[in-house]
Amino acid sequence: MAIRIVDVKLTTNYSWQNIRGQADWNAVKNTNVNWQQLLQTTTIGQMVKIEVEVSENTWLSIRDNHLTWQKIKEKFTSWLDIKNY
C-alpha cells in the first residue's frame, strides 16, 4: 500500500500589512481561489513552517474503514482504486 497525504498546513508571518505593500492587487488575487481560502503567501527569504499529516494505508486500514465486503466491492472497482486509496 501507499502513504497518503491527509492534510498540509503552511504557517507564515505574512500579514495584511504585507498585502498593502504589494504594487498590484493581482499579485495577491491570483494566488488565492476565494476569500475563504487561507492566505498561503510569504515574503522571499522569510521562514515558512510546513506541517504534513500522512497516513499509511494497509489491508487492515481498508478493512477498518469498510464494514463489509460489499462496501469494499462498491468502493473499489479496480486494483488502481485500491492502490490510490
VMD Tcl script that draws the C-alpha trace (Angstrom):
set ca {
  {0.00 0.00 0.00}
  {0.99 3.63 -0.15}
  {1.48 6.60 2.10}
  {-1.26 9.17 1.61}
  {-1.07 12.89 2.41}
  {-4.09 13.68 4.57}
  {-3.53 17.38 5.25}
  {-0.94 20.12 4.70}
  {-0.70 23.27 6.81}
  {1.50 26.24 5.89}
  {2.28 28.85 8.52}
  {3.90 32.16 7.60}
  {4.11 35.59 9.13}
  {2.57 37.24 6.03}
  {0.01 39.85 7.07}
  {-2.39 42.48 5.73}
  {0.47 44.96 6.11}
  {2.43 42.91 3.56}
  {-0.56 42.78 1.22}
  {-0.96 46.54 1.42}
  {2.65 46.89 0.31}
  {2.07 44.99 -2.95}
  {2.34 47.11 -6.07}
  {-0.50 45.30 -7.82}
  {-3.70 43.75 -6.41}
  {-3.35 40.85 -8.91}
  {-0.22 39.70 -7.06}
  {-2.50 38.61 -4.20}
  {-5.74 37.92 -6.07}
  {-4.17 35.43 -8.49}
  {-2.72 33.23 -5.73}
  {-5.98 32.69 -3.82}
  {-9.10 30.95 -5.11}
  {-11.58 32.76 -2.85}
  {-11.93 34.71 0.41}
  {-12.44 31.55 2.47}
  {-9.03 30.16 1.46}
  {-6.28 30.81 3.96}
  {-3.69 33.24 2.64}
  {-0.78 30.99 1.68}
  {1.77 33.59 0.70}
  {5.13 34.61 2.10}
  {7.94 37.06 1.51}
  {11.13 35.87 -0.17}
  {13.74 34.94 2.42}
  {11.23 34.50 5.27}
  {10.73 31.23 7.15}
  {7.76 29.05 6.26}
  {6.55 26.27 8.57}
  {5.10 23.25 6.73}
  {3.20 20.54 8.61}
  {2.19 17.42 6.70}
  {-0.16 14.76 8.06}
  {0.26 11.40 6.36}
  {-1.32 8.01 6.79}
  {-0.12 4.63 5.63}
  {-2.83 2.54 4.07}
  {-2.72 -1.19 4.61}
  {-5.18 -4.02 4.13}
  {-6.06 -3.56 7.79}
  {-6.97 0.12 7.29}
  {-9.17 -0.77 4.32}
  {-10.93 -3.40 6.44}
  {-11.34 -1.00 9.37}
  {-12.80 1.75 7.15}
  {-15.37 -0.50 5.43}
  {-17.82 -2.56 7.46}
  {-18.49 -5.32 4.92}
  {-17.00 -6.91 1.80}
  {-19.92 -5.45 -0.11}
  {-18.84 -1.93 0.89}
  {-15.30 -2.70 -0.29}
  {-16.60 -4.05 -3.61}
  {-18.71 -0.91 -4.10}
  {-15.84 1.44 -3.23}
  {-13.06 -0.23 -5.24}
  {-13.81 -1.22 -8.81}
  {-10.19 -1.89 -9.80}
  {-6.73 -2.55 -8.35}
  {-5.81 1.05 -9.23}
  {-8.59 2.26 -6.90}
  {-7.09 0.20 -4.07}
  {-3.57 1.39 -4.88}
  {-4.68 5.05 -4.84}
  {-6.71 4.69 -1.62}
}
mol new
graphics top color blue
foreach p $ca { graphics top sphere $p radius 0.5 }
foreach p [lrange $ca 0 end-1] q [lrange $ca 1 end] { graphics top cylinder $p $q radius 0.2 }
display resetview
